Amino acid sequence: MKKSTVPRTALYAVAVMAAGLLAATLLLTGKPAPEPRPPPQRELPAVDVIVAEPAARELSVSTQGTVRPLREIDLISRVAGRVESSAPEFAEGGFFRRGDLLLKIEETDYRFAIARAESQLAAARQQLAEEEGQAQQARREWRDLGSPQANALFLREPQLASARAALAAAEADLGAARLDLERTRIVAPFNGRISEKLADSGQYVMSGSVVARVYATDTALVRLPLTDRQVALLDLPLHYRSEEEAAKPAAAVLLTGTFGNRDWQWRGRIVRTDARIDEDSRMIYAVAEVADPFAREPGSDRPPLAPGMFVTARIAGRPLAAVTELPRAALRREEQVMLVDARQQLVLREVELLQSAGGRVWVQGLRRGERVVADASGPWWWAWRWQ
């Protein structure tokens, strides 16, 4: 019988595998058991905090607008005729006082009209006198007839009423003629300035023609747009006008405008708000007035507050309690801040944002001594355990 033979390479492979298994077993069984250790302490990141110090404050509101005159009208000729003369002040940019003569329209035709009206008035008076005499004679004749009932036509009552009506009409015509003569003098209705001149000496104007556009100079106004958040900081007459509302002191406003490459300031007051909210912007418009905007300030080169000037406005706010000032970076999602509590853990706090300006914010809702994280926008906050 023939013997089977096994290749030597197979024997070597089996030997190597057996040696490997033996070594692995010795390593696993001979390794010492791990000793229990406490988990490593996680180092918490350091943050800058601000200690809250709420206080009573009056936050001013900043806005902007364009200066406009309080009153601006078209100066209209009430009669027709040739412009006979004009005042030296009747020029674009010219100032005038109430009652000043600005234009003089030729009055010859209107004096003729007065003469005709006076003649008609005299004739009407004569006619009335004749009718009154005839009516008196008719009453005597009727009384002599002894009839208890008189005929109105016989007593000339209709004729007498017609004569009286004709007299009243003649008097009215004379008054109208004299009024037209007076209207040949176009005078200033208020203290103001001429913004546009549309007529001059020698020009013929029709009744109803615009001869100039003028505006009042006693007061200037500025319409200032305000958001809901800004309105909450102010004390404005928003809803109704009453004796109580009228007695409230008007909010002060400081206007700043640029003229001649320099900044100038004027002081005014908020007198009212517009009757409606703007449908497009949802803004509320407050109206500021500045008295005597064209007056020259003693010892100053300040220019007049002329219509059309663009100004910025700072309106004084009403007193608010417990207001805290913080850097803008301390806010998260507009109305949240992060606080570090007594356990050195981070908590969220809802606050009311009152105002934001120049990298600073003013909020309500914090207590004195609370620690507010100065920069709430960093990527470090994930390491904290939220409470």
C-alpha positions as CSV (number, residue, x, y, z in Angstrom):
1,M,0.0,0.0,0.0
2,K,1.3,3.4,-1.1
3,K,1.8,6.2,1.6
4,S,0.1,9.7,1.1
5,T,2.4,12.7,1.4
6,V,1.5,16.3,2.6
7,P,3.4,19.3,1.2
8,R,5.8,20.9,3.5
9,T,4.4,24.4,2.8
10,A,1.0,23.4,4.2
11,L,2.6,22.2,7.4
12,Y,4.4,25.4,7.8
13,A,1.2,27.5,7.3
14,V,-0.6,25.5,9.9
15,A,2.3,25.9,12.4
16,V,2.4,29.7,11.9
17,M,-1.4,30.0,12.4
18,A,-1.3,28.0,15.6
19,A,1.6,30.1,16.9
20,G,-0.4,33.3,16.1
21,L,-3.5,32.1,17.9
22,L,-1.5,31.1,20.9
23,A,0.2,34.5,21.1
24,A,-3.2,36.4,20.8
25,T,-4.7,34.3,23.5
26,L,-1.8,35.0,25.8
27,L,-2.0,38.7,25.1
28,L,-5.8,38.9,25.8
29,T,-5.8,36.8,28.9
30,G,-2.6,38.3,30.3
31,K,-3.6,42.1,29.9
32,P,-4.4,43.7,33.3
33,A,-7.9,45.1,33.8
34,P,-8.2,49.0,33.3
35,E,-8.5,51.0,36.5
36,P,-11.6,53.3,36.7
37,R,-10.9,57.0,36.4
38,P,-13.2,60.1,36.8
39,P,-14.2,61.8,33.6
40,P,-11.9,64.8,32.7
41,Q,-13.2,68.2,33.7
42,R,-14.3,70.2,30.6
43,E,-12.8,73.7,30.7
44,L,-15.5,76.3,30.1
45,P,-14.8,79.2,27.8
46,A,-14.3,82.6,29.3
47,V,-16.7,85.4,28.3
48,D,-16.9,89.1,28.9
49,V,-19.9,90.2,31.0
50,I,-21.5,93.6,31.7
51,V,-23.2,94.2,35.0
52,A,-26.7,95.5,34.4
53,E,-27.4,98.9,35.9
54,P,-31.0,99.9,35.0
55,A,-31.9,103.6,35.5
56,A,-34.5,106.1,34.6
57,R,-33.8,107.6,31.2
58,E,-35.3,109.9,28.6
59,L,-34.4,108.4,25.2
60,S,-34.4,110.9,22.3
61,V,-35.6,109.8,18.9
62,S,-33.7,110.7,15.7
63,T,-35.5,111.2,12.3
64,Q,-35.3,113.6,9.4
65,G,-37.5,115.7,7.1
66,T,-37.8,118.7,4.8
67,V,-38.6,122.2,5.9
68,R,-41.9,123.6,4.6
69,P,-43.8,126.8,5.2
70,L,-46.8,126.7,7.6
71,R,-48.9,128.5,4.9
72,E,-48.3,128.8,1.2
73,I,-50.9,130.2,-1.2
74,D,-51.4,131.6,-4.7
75,L,-51.9,135.3,-4.7
76,I,-54.8,135.9,-7.1
77,S,-56.2,139.1,-8.7
78,R,-59.9,139.5,-8.0
79,V,-60.4,142.0,-10.9
80,A,-59.2,142.3,-14.5
81,G,-57.0,145.1,-15.7
82,R,-53.5,146.3,-16.5
83,V,-50.9,146.2,-13.7
84,E,-50.1,149.9,-13.1
85,S,-47.3,149.4,-10.6
86,S,-45.6,146.9,-8.3
87,A,-43.8,147.3,-5.0
88,P,-40.0,146.9,-4.8
89,E,-40.6,143.9,-2.5
90,F,-42.7,142.2,-5.3
91,A,-39.8,140.1,-6.5
92,E,-38.8,136.4,-6.0
93,G,-37.3,136.1,-2.6
94,G,-38.7,139.5,-1.5
95,F,-40.1,139.8,2.1
96,F,-43.3,141.7,2.9
97,R,-45.5,142.5,5.9
98,R,-49.2,142.0,6.3
99,G,-51.1,144.8,4.6
100,D,-48.2,145.9,2.3
101,L,-49.3,147.0,-1.2
102,L,-47.7,144.5,-3.7
103,L,-49.5,145.3,-7.0
104,K,-51.7,148.1,-8.2
105,I,-54.1,147.5,-11.0
106,E,-55.3,150.4,-13.1
107,E,-58.5,151.7,-11.5
108,T,-60.0,154.1,-14.1
109,D,-62.7,151.6,-15.3
110,Y,-63.7,150.9,-11.7
111,R,-64.1,154.5,-10.9
112,F,-66.4,154.8,-13.9
113,A,-68.4,151.9,-12.6
114,I,-68.8,153.6,-9.2
115,A,-70.1,156.8,-10.9
116,R,-72.7,154.7,-12.9
117,A,-73.7,152.9,-9.7
118,E,-74.1,156.2,-7.8
119,S,-76.3,157.5,-10.7
120,Q,-78.5,154.4,-10.6
121,L,-78.7,154.7,-6.8
122,A,-79.9,158.3,-7.1
123,A,-82.5,157.3,-9.6
124,A,-83.7,154.5,-7.4
125,R,-84.1,156.8,-4.5
126,Q,-86.1,159.2,-6.6
127,Q,-88.3,156.5,-7.8
128,L,-88.9,155.3,-4.3
129,A,-89.8,158.8,-3.1
130,E,-92.3,159.2,-5.9
131,E,-93.9,155.9,-5.2
132,E,-94.1,156.6,-1.5
133,G,-95.9,160.0,-2.3
134,Q,-98.3,158.3,-4.7
135,A,-99.0,155.6,-2.2
136,Q,-99.8,158.1,0.5
137,Q,-102.2,160.0,-1.8
138,A,-103.9,156.7,-2.8
139,R,-104.5,156.0,0.9
140,R,-106.1,159.4,1.5
141,E,-108.4,158.9,-1.6
142,W,-109.4,155.5,-0.4
143,R,-110.2,156.8,3.0
144,D,-112.3,159.5,1.6
145,L,-114.4,156.9,-0.3
146,G,-115.2,155.3,3.1
147,S,-114.7,151.7,2.0
148,P,-113.4,149.4,4.9
149,Q,-111.3,147.3,2.5
150,A,-108.6,148.8,0.4
151,N,-107.3,147.4,-2.9
152,A,-103.5,146.7,-2.8
153,L,-103.0,147.8,-6.4
154,F,-105.0,151.0,-5.9
155,L,-102.8,151.7,-2.9
156,R,-99.7,151.1,-5.1
157,E,-98.2,148.6,-2.7
158,P,-96.7,146.4,-5.5
159,Q,-95.1,149.6,-7.1
160,L,-93.8,150.6,-3.7
161,A,-92.2,147.2,-3.0
162,S,-90.6,147.2,-6.5
163,A,-89.1,150.7,-5.9
164,R,-87.7,149.6,-2.6
165,A,-86.2,146.5,-4.2
166,A,-84.7,148.6,-6.9
167,L,-83.1,150.9,-4.3
168,A,-81.6,147.9,-2.5
169,A,-80.2,146.5,-5.8
170,A,-78.7,149.9,-6.6
171,E,-77.0,150.1,-3.2
172,A,-75.6,146.6,-3.7
173,D,-74.3,147.6,-7.1
174,L,-72.6,150.6,-5.6
175,G,-71.0,148.5,-2.9
176,A,-69.8,145.9,-5.5
177,A,-68.3,148.7,-7.6
178,R,-66.5,150.2,-4.6
179,L,-65.3,146.7,-3.6
180,D,-63.9,146.1,-7.1
181,L,-62.0,149.5,-6.8
182,E,-60.5,148.4,-3.6
183,R,-59.5,145.1,-5.1
184,T,-57.3,146.9,-7.6
185,R,-54.9,147.1,-4.7
186,I,-53.4,143.6,-4.1
187,V,-52.1,143.6,-0.6
188,A,-50.2,141.0,1.4
189,P,-52.5,138.7,3.5
190,F,-49.8,137.9,6.1
191,N,-46.1,138.3,6.8
192,G,-44.3,136.4,4.2
193,R,-42.0,136.0,1.2
194,I,-42.5,135.7,-2.5
195,S,-41.4,132.3,-3.9
196,E,-42.6,132.9,-7.5
197,K,-43.6,136.0,-9.3
198,L,-46.1,135.6,-12.2
199,A,-47.1,139.2,-13.1
200,D,-45.4,142.6,-13.4
201,S,-46.0,146.2,-14.3
202,G,-47.7,146.7,-17.7
203,Q,-49.1,143.2,-17.9
204,Y,-52.8,142.7,-18.3
205,V,-54.3,140.2,-15.8
206,M,-57.7,138.6,-15.8
207,S,-59.9,138.1,-12.8
208,G,-58.7,134.9,-11.1
209,S,-55.2,135.1,-12.5
210,V,-52.4,134.0,-10.2
211,V,-49.9,136.9,-9.8
212,A,-47.5,135.3,-7.3
213,R,-47.0,132.4,-5.1
214,V,-46.2,133.4,-1.5
215,Y,-45.6,131.7,1.9
216,A,-45.7,132.8,5.5
217,T,-42.5,133.4,7.3
218,D,-43.7,133.5,10.9
219,T,-43.5,129.8,11.3
220,A,-41.8,126.9,9.5
221,L,-42.9,123.2,9.9
222,V,-41.2,119.9,9.3
223,R,-43.1,116.6,8.9
224,L,-41.0,113.9,10.7
225,P,-41.6,110.2,10.0
226,L,-41.7,107.9,13.1
227,T,-41.8,104.1,13.5
228,D,-44.0,102.3,16.0
229,R,-40.9,101.8,18.2
230,Q,-40.0,105.5,18.1
231,V,-43.6,106.5,18.9
232,A,-43.4,104.4,22.0
233,L,-40.6,106.6,23.4
234,L,-42.5,109.9,22.8
235,D,-45.5,111.6,24.4
236,L,-47.4,112.7,21.3
237,P,-51.0,113.7,20.7
238,L,-51.9,110.7,18.6
239,H,-55.6,109.9,19.0
240,Y,-57.7,112.9,19.9
241,R,-57.6,116.5,20.8
242,S,-59.1,117.6,24.1
243,E,-58.5,120.2,26.7
244,E,-56.3,117.7,28.6
245,E,-54.2,116.9,25.5
246,A,-53.9,120.6,24.6
247,A,-52.6,121.4,28.1
248,K,-49.7,118.9,27.7
249,P,-46.3,120.5,27.1
250,A,-45.1,120.0,23.5
251,A,-42.1,117.7,23.0
252,A,-38.9,119.7,22.2
253,V,-37.1,119.0,19.0
254,L,-33.6,120.0,17.8
255,L,-33.2,120.4,14.1
256,T,-29.8,120.3,12.4
257,G,-29.2,121.3,8.8
258,T,-26.2,121.9,6.6
259,F,-25.7,125.2,4.8
260,G,-22.5,126.6,3.4
261,N,-20.7,123.4,4.4
262,R,-21.5,124.0,8.1
263,D,-24.0,122.5,10.4
264,W,-26.6,124.8,12.0
265,Q,-29.2,124.1,14.6
266,W,-32.8,125.4,15.3
267,R,-35.1,124.6,18.2
268,G,-38.7,123.8,17.8
269,R,-41.6,121.8,19.2
270,I,-43.9,118.9,18.2
271,V,-47.4,120.4,17.9
272,R,-49.4,117.6,16.4
273,T,-49.4,114.4,14.3
274,D,-50.9,113.8,10.9
275,A,-54.5,112.7,10.7
276,R,-53.7,109.3,9.2
277,I,-50.9,106.7,9.1
278,D,-49.0,106.4,5.8
279,E,-50.4,103.4,3.9
280,D,-47.2,102.5,2.1
281,S,-44.5,103.0,4.8
282,R,-46.8,102.5,7.9
283,M,-45.1,105.5,9.3
284,I,-46.7,108.1,11.7
285,Y,-45.8,111.7,10.9
286,A,-45.2,114.2,13.7
287,V,-45.3,117.9,12.8
288,A,-42.6,120.1,14.2
289,E,-42.9,123.9,14.2
290,V,-40.1,126.5,14.5
291,A,-41.2,130.0,15.3
292,D,-39.7,133.0,13.4
293,P,-37.4,130.9,11.2
294,F,-36.1,133.9,9.3
295,A,-35.0,135.9,12.4
296,R,-31.3,136.6,12.7
297,E,-29.9,135.2,15.9
298,P,-27.9,137.9,17.8
299,G,-24.2,137.4,17.4
300,S,-24.5,134.5,15.0
301,D,-24.2,133.9,11.2
302,R,-26.8,131.2,11.3
303,P,-28.8,131.3,8.0
304,P,-32.6,131.3,7.9
305,L,-34.5,128.0,8.1
306,A,-35.7,128.2,4.5
307,P,-38.3,125.9,2.9
308,G,-36.7,123.0,1.1
309,M,-33.8,122.6,3.5
310,F,-33.2,119.0,4.6
311,V,-32.8,118.6,8.3
312,T,-32.2,115.9,10.9
313,A,-34.3,116.0,14.0
314,R,-33.7,114.8,17.6
315,I,-37.0,114.7,19.6
316,A,-36.9,114.6,23.4
317,G,-38.5,111.4,24.7
318,R,-40.7,110.8,27.7
319,P,-39.2,109.5,31.0
320,L,-38.8,105.7,31.1
321,A,-38.0,103.5,34.1
322,A,-35.4,100.7,34.4
323,V,-33.6,101.2,31.1
324,T,-30.3,99.5,30.6
325,E,-27.7,100.5,28.0
326,L,-25.8,97.6,26.3
327,P,-23.6,97.1,23.3
328,R,-25.4,96.0,20.2
329,A,-23.5,92.7,20.1
330,A,-25.1,91.7,23.4
331,L,-28.5,91.1,21.7
332,R,-29.6,87.8,20.2
333,R,-32.6,87.7,17.9
334,E,-33.3,91.4,18.5
335,E,-35.0,90.9,21.9
336,Q,-32.9,88.3,23.8
337,V,-29.7,88.5,25.9
338,M,-27.6,85.9,27.5
339,L,-27.0,86.0,31.3
340,V,-24.4,84.2,33.4
341,D,-26.2,83.0,36.5
342,A,-24.8,82.2,40.0
343,R,-23.9,78.6,38.9
344,Q,-21.8,80.0,36.1
345,Q,-24.3,78.7,33.6
346,L,-25.8,80.6,30.6
347,V,-29.5,81.4,30.5
348,L,-31.6,83.3,28.0
349,R,-33.6,86.4,29.0
350,E,-36.3,88.1,27.0
351,V,-36.0,91.9,27.0
352,E,-37.8,94.8,25.3
353,L,-35.6,96.6,22.8
354,L,-36.4,100.4,23.1
355,Q,-33.7,101.9,20.8
356,S,-30.6,101.1,18.8
357,A,-28.1,103.7,17.7
358,G,-24.4,103.9,17.1
359,G,-23.6,100.3,18.1
360,R,-25.5,100.7,21.4
361,V,-28.9,99.5,22.5
362,W,-31.3,100.4,25.3
363,V,-33.5,97.7,26.7
364,Q,-36.0,97.1,29.5
365,G,-36.4,93.8,31.4
366,L,-33.1,93.4,33.3
367,R,-32.5,93.6,37.1
368,R,-29.7,95.5,38.7
369,G,-26.6,93.3,39.1
370,E,-27.4,90.7,36.5
371,R,-24.4,89.7,34.4
372,V,-25.0,90.1,30.6
373,V,-22.7,88.5,28.1
374,A,-21.1,91.3,26.1
375,D,-20.9,89.4,22.8
376,A,-23.8,87.0,22.2
377,S,-22.8,86.3,18.6
378,G,-19.7,84.1,19.3
379,P,-19.5,80.4,18.4
380,W,-18.6,79.4,22.0
381,W,-22.1,79.1,23.4
382,W,-22.6,75.5,22.4
383,A,-20.3,74.4,25.2
384,W,-22.8,75.6,27.9
385,R,-25.6,73.7,29.4
386,W,-28.8,75.7,28.9
387,Q,-31.1,76.1,31.8
